Amino acid sequence: MNIQIFGSSKSFDSKKAERWFKERRIKYQYIDLKAKGLSPREYQAVRKAVGFEALVDTKCRAYEDLFMAYITPDAREEKLLEHPELFQAPIVRNGREATVGYHPEIWEKWE
């Protein structure tokens, strides 16, 4: 397994995901989502696995400040890559598979 956790220090689910992998002694790489964000290639892989709507945090302040609900889908994707604070956290990735949020029932099935 090659686990990547894209998380936020303020997200309780990110901390729970980290703890879940630590308790099982599964190695993972933690990436601060707000500082680093996702590369365009990582974004495409995750989007393919979970869909665009699952990635966007519609409850965050930046969502309203950037008028995300009112712009075209292409512009939404550009804004999402420019402003990593719009991502829902955590994004847990294992190769081509990915989840958004805390989903240990799915992680248990990963090899």
Protein Blocks (a to p, Z undefined) as FASTA:
>chain_A
ZZdddddfklmklmmmmmmmmmnopacddddfklnopafklmmmmmmmnojklmpcfkbm
klmmnommmmcfklmmmmmmmmmmlpccddddehjbccedjdfklmmmpZZ
